């Protein structure tokens, strides 16, 4: 009996390893062109159409209980997530369960179908916002650059926004150097409740990828005060409606928020603190080559950041931050810190040849390399199958 159970377990393990191996190796091999930094005389400001009175507070990344509580989601129900975030003053409450579109409150005009894609042990996940359907396939273990690009390419065909989620969450997940070459995505989850990934973002921007930010709690337990309203997005849109929200995100008319945690406060206290302290942007304007940035509250510190994440200028205790953009500045982004510790992250001003903004694609399938690799893999698999079958026949 024990021998039979052991044999069954062995078959299950072998089958699992075979599935993981097959899904990992039969992926096209990609070649990548060298990236080109932003360049040109035209400065593109994603906040050109911003109206200071039209800020929508949103979180797109929250989990509910799944699979009997095996995955993170703790005791979250749809109603709990919705009621807590609504009490906190959020205008858009997004649910993004693992590999499942949650259609709770789908009749709401602001409803956007979303889910978190990925099974891998290295947390190379993607937040799919505006998803048409779920992509079931993923790579369980190691992922090289071709695998990561292939996943983004496939997801982009099935969802409005395929967003690399929490890039710096695991060291062997999305590597900072990956962002030099990865393309065909519009947003990056720069702010996440577990990590801030500005190094990944600056690498993408420094290599000419026009990628805007999104910020999310990635909430797994709304009863935990440190898990809610800590990192989120403020979107500039004249209506709390799905298409308006998605369009503003795509066009960079949004701001990431890092709201400070107070560990021993109650929900009621956090509601009051958000209402009292949360600032919003009132001006992001270019006057000739000078960038002007203002907010609804005095700015304790503003950092202007450029190529390779280099700090270009810092100003303290001001109403309006100013920076004269230099010819060598390929892009400029801002971080604004306020008295209570809140930090706002702005999308970048970028250089282009003209006002026709194009996004570079670096990836293309290397067909000769793919054919060679697949031929080798099939040969190895066929030979292994032959040896297994022969051994089984000899046992009879």
N, C-alpha and C positions, 0 to 999 in steps of 0.2 A: 504493500500500500504506500509506504513512504517512498519507495523507489519510483512508483508510478507518479506520485505527486511531484517529486523532484524532476522527473522527466518532463512533465507538463509545464512546470515552472521554467525549465530550461528552454522549452520550445517558445514560450511566451517571451522570454528575454531575447532569444535569437530573432524572433519575429519583430520585436520592437526595434532592435538594433538594425535589422534589415530595412525596415521602413524609414528610420532616421537616416540611414546611409543613402538609400535610394533617393529620398527627397532632397538630400544635400548635394549629391554629385551630378544629377541631371538638371543642371542650371546652365544657361548660356554663359560662356566666358566673355566678359566685356573688356574692351579697351577704352582708355580714357584720354582725351586730348588734354593738353596743358591748359589750365585756366588762365583767363585774362582779367586783371583787376579792372574796376570801374575806371573809365577815362572819358574825357571830352569836356567841352566848355559849358554844357547844359547841366545845371544843378536841379535834380528832381526832389521835390518836397512832398512826401505822402500826405501831409496835413494841409494842403492847399484848400481843401473843401471843408475844413474843420469849423464847427460852430460850437463855441464854449458851453452853450446851454444843452447840448444834445448828447451828453455822455450816458452810456448804458453800462451797468456793472454786470459782469458775466463770469461764470465758471463753466467750463466745458468738460471737466474731467472729474467725475465722481462715480463711485462704485456702489452697487447694491449687493445684497447677499445672493450668492450663487452656489450651486453644487453643494447645498447643505452646509454652507459655511466653510468649505475646504479652502476656497480662494478668499483673498481679502475682500471685505465688504462688510465683515463683522455682522452686526445686527441691522444694518441699514435697510430700510424699506423705501420704496418710491416716495411714499407719503412723508416719511421722516426727512429725507433729503430735501424734498420740495419745501416743506414747512419751515425747516431751519434756515435755508438760504433765503427764502422769502422774508422771514423775520429779520434777517441781517440786512435787508434792503437790496438784494440782488434782483435785477430785472430779467436775467436769463439764467435758468438753472438747467445745465446739461448733464445727462446721465450717459456714462460711457463704460458699460459693463464689458468684461472680457469676452471678445469674440461673439457678441450678441447685441443686436440693436434693441434697445429698450423703448417701447412705444408709449410709455406712460405720458399722459398729457399731450398726446399727438394732435389734438384739435386746436391747441394753442397756436396762434399765428407766429409765435417766435420758436416753435418746436423745430429742432434740427436733428435728424437721426444721426446717431454717433455710436462708436464702439472703440474699444482698445484692441488692436490686432497684435497677436504674438503669443507664442507658447515658450519661446526660447529661454534657456536657463541664464543667459547673459543679458536679459531684459532689453533686447533690441526690439522694442515695441514701437508701434505707430498709432497715434490718435487719429481716427478717421472721422472727420466732421463733415456732415452732408453726405453720408454714405447711402448708396443705392442698394447695396447688398454686402454680405460678409464674404471675405476671402478666408477660406478655411485653412489653406496650406501655409505652413511656416517652417522655419529651420529650427530644430530643437536645440542643437548644440552650436558649435563654432560657425561663424559667418564671416566670409571674406568680403571684400569690397564689391565683387560681382553679385554676391547674394543680396547684399543690402540694397544695391541699385536695382536689382531685379524685383525685389519686393516693392520698392517705391513705385517702379514703373507699372507693376500689376495693380497696385492699390489706386494709382492715379486714374485708372480706367473705370474704377468702381465707386469712387468717392470724390466729392468736391475738393476736400483738403486732406491730403495724407501727410500727417505731421510727425516727424521724428519726436518721440516722446522721451522725456527726461534723459537726454543724451549722456549726461555725466553720471548717471545713477550707478553704473557698474563699469569698472575699469576696462573690462574686455568687451564692452558693448559697443556703442558708437564711439569710435576713437576721434580725438580732435583732428588728426590728420585725414580721417575719412571725409571731413567736411570740405576739404580742399577740392575733392573730385565729385562728390555726390551732387546730383542735380535732379530736376524734374519734381521738385516739391516747392511749395510756396511759403509755408510757415514752419517755424521750429518752436518747440515748447521750451523756451529759454528759461522761464520761471516755472518751477514745479515745487509742490509742497516738500519734496525730499531733497531737491538739488536746484542750484542755479547754474546754467550752462553758458555763461557769456564767452568762455574760451572757444567753445564749439561755434557759437554765433559769429564771433569776430573772425574766426578762420574762414567761415563761409563767405562773409562779407569782404574780407581782404582778398579773396580769390574771385571776386566779381559775381557772386551768387546773390541775386536780389531776393533775400529771404527775410520775411518780417516775423515778428515775435508773437507769441501767445503765452499767457500766464494762467496757471491752474493750480488749485489745491491738490488735485489727485487724492481727493478725500476718500477714506476707507471707513471712517467711523465718525459720524456727525455728532455723536454724543461727547466726543473729545474736542475741547475748545481749541486745542492746538492744531486740529485737523481741518478747520473751516475758516474761510476768509483770511487766509494768510498770504496766498499768492493767487492773483486772479487778473482779469483783463477788463479794461474800460474801453468801450467801443464807441466811436463817434458816429452816430446814425440818427436820422430825424424820426425814426420809427422803430419800435421794438418788434421787428418783423424779420423772419428768417432770411429772406433774400437781402435785405438791407444790412443785416449783421454780417452775413457771409461776404458781401461785396466790400464792406469796410475792412474786414480782416484781410482779404486778398489785396486790397489797395494800400494797406499799411496805416489806415486811419484809426489806429488803436494804440493803447498804452498798457504796458505791463506794470502790475502793482505788487510790491513786496511790503505787506502790512505787518508791523511788529507783533510778536507773540507775547502775551502776558499769561503766564502759566496758571495762575490761581484765580483768574477772573471768571465770572459767570457769563452765560449767554446774554443775559440782559445788559450786563456791563459792556460786553463787546459790541452789542447793538448800538448802545449810546456812544461808545468810542468811535465807531465807524461813522456814525452820523455827524459827530462833532469834528473829527480829525481828518477824514479822508479828503485829500485835495484833488483838484482836477486841473488839467492844462487849459489855459485860456489863450495862449498864443504860441505858435511855432511858425515864424515868418522869416522869409528871406528878403532883405533889402540890399539889392545888388548882391554882393558876395558875403554879406554879414548875416549871421543867423541870430534871431532873437527868440528867446523862450521865456514865457511867463506862466504863472500858476495862480490858483485862487487863494493860496496862502504864501507867506514869505518863504523864500527858498533858503534853507540853511547852507546847502552846498550843491553846486552843480558841476558835473564833470563832463567835458567834451572829449569824446573818445574817437580815435581814428584807426588807420591801417595797423593791423597786427595787434589791436587792442591797446595801442599807445595812448596815454593821456595827453591831450593836446593843450588843455587849459582847465583850471579850476577857479571857481569864484565862490565866495562865502557871504552869507547874510545879505541877500539881494532880493529885489522884486523881479528883475528881468535879467536873465543871463544873456551874454553876447559873445559871439566868436566870429572873427573874420576868417572865412574859409580860404585856405591857401591853395595855390595851383597844384601843389603836390598832395593835397588831401583827396584821396579817392572816395572816401565817405566820412561822414561825421554823425555820430549818434550821441545822445545825452542821457545822463542819469541824474535825477533831481532828488536830493534828500531833504526831509523836513524835520522840524523841531522834535516831533514825537517819534522819529525813526523811520517813518514811511519813506519808501523810495519808489519813484516812478521811472520806468525805463521806456525811452522813446525809440521809435523806429528811425532808421538812418536817412540822412540826406545823401544822395548818391550822384555820382558824375556819369553823364552819358553824352553821346555825340550830338543828340538832338532830343526833342520831346517824344520821340517814338521809342518807348521803353521796351527793349527786348531782353529776354532771359536766356543765358547761355545753356546749351546742352553739351555735355562733354562725353557722354557714354554712347557707345555703339557696339553691337554684338560682333565679336571676332569669330567669324564662322569657321575658318580653317582651324583655329585653336579649339573651338568647341567640338568640331568633328573628331579631331585627334583625341581629345580627352574622353569624349563619350565612347569612342571605339575602344580605347584602353580599358575604361570602366566596364563596358559590356563584355570584353574578353575575360577580365578578371572574374566577373560575376558568373559568366558561363562556365569557366573552368572550375570555380568553387562549387557550382551546382552539380557539375559532372562528377566531381570527387565525392560529394555527399550522396548522390544517387547510387554511385558505384558501391560505396561503403554499405549503404542500406541493402542493396541487392546481395552483397556477400554475406550479410548476417542471416539471410533467409535459408 
